[in-house]
Amino acid sequence: MRKNRLILLLVALAMVAAACGGSDTTTEPDATEAPTVTEAPTTTEAMMEEEAMALPGEGVKVTQARADWSTGYVQAAIYQQLLQELGYEVSDPSELELGPSLAYLSMAQGDFDFWANSWYPGHNSWWQPELPDGTKVGDHLEVVGEELMAGGLQGYLVTKTFAEEYGLTTLDDLENNPDALAAFDAADPVPGNGIADIYGCEESWTCDNIITEQIAVSGWQNIQQTIAGYNAMMAEAVAKADAGEPMVIYTWTPSAYITQLRPGDNVVWIGVEDVIDGSNASGQDGGEEYVQLPGTANIGADQCPDAADGPCQLGWIAADIQVTANKDFLEANPAAKELFAQVVLPILDISLANVEQDAGRDSNADIQALAAEWIEANRATVDGWLAAALAAAK
């Protein structure tokens, strides 16, 4: 079973890589471009013996948070363990799990030092609130490194047979087709209300705000999002897609979700006619930061029917997943800052780890083990990152 899941993910990730590469965003750097050191020692311990110096993190306590979506857990554990190799005493990120609405404010106030789960540009809005001293949240934060650039492909998936039956290529088609709306409404999360209730996001994830803006920008009167626990919504969506019943759900990569909802098989990507442009049609605080232009991806018509007459207009930009840290922490810890600047994680590796989580390796001990396995499998590259961090501390 696990082998079959991995094969499905490899096929899906080939699509994701092509889609992200075809957008107008920065493409993910090749992991082989990570810094290397000539004749570098093979372990951090060996480096320290050769340099005869103390580890830069000795005596320094670091408080790390992680986002409250499971697809970001492994990245958080990787950063934790790498900092520990530099001597830092790092809190377990599972002890401080937050949504973006609290994370950036808390980080700016110094309640914790960093996390590895920022999604830009979507999270830019959380930099704008004003603190009691008159400064903005973003005045105290800094983005460091290129963890997963253009790695967050995202958009809406629709049951394939439903889309084919009613000729739907965009959500605007659903909005304007009474027959399709009636069929959808009969089986959606709030049946009989005359509205197509699509599966959106968990509250405070920011994607819920962006979907609200998309609805306003598009002028949809017959479509609204359901905001609830994401995994529960995903379970319902998978059951409906497998049964050929109508559903639409927002999702993203890297994740194991695309091994369950498989574009071109039981679902297809569905487009939008209008891409969020920063006009803040919904009037939300920070809504000007929800821009998703150009909102297209290089996905073929077999997986995105909207691409039959041009690019697949998903309405979302492929997000950059990056580290955000408190500026004071970075200034006081040049080794940590340089480490953050060095790390680049392959999207395929993270997605495969997500599949392992979905297959049952989902306890905190399992997450830590997955991170440790990745580090050891990439020891030569990791030691290059650590060597650069050590050099920055001199």
Buried (B, 14 or more C-beta within 10 A) or exposed (E): EEEEBBEBBBBBBEBBBBBBBBBBBEBBBEBEEBBBBEEBBEBBEEBBEEBEEEBBBEEBEBBBBBBBBBBBBBBBBBBBBBBBBBBBEBBBBBEBBBBBBBBBBBBBEEBBBBBBBBBBBBBBBBBBBEEEEEEEBBEBBBBBBBBBBBBBBBBBBBBBBBBEBBEBBBBBBBBEBEEBBEBBBEBBBEEEEEBBBBBBBBEBBBBBBBBBBBBBBBEBEBBBBBBBEBEEBBEBBBEBBBEEBBBBBBBBBBBBBBBBBBBBBBBBBBBBBBBBBBEBBBEBEBBBBBBBEEBBBBBBBEBBBBBEEEBBBBBBBBBBBBBBBBBEBBEEBBBBBBBBBBBBBBBBBBBBBBBBBBBEBBEEEBBBBBBEEBBEEBEEBBBBBBBBBBBBBE
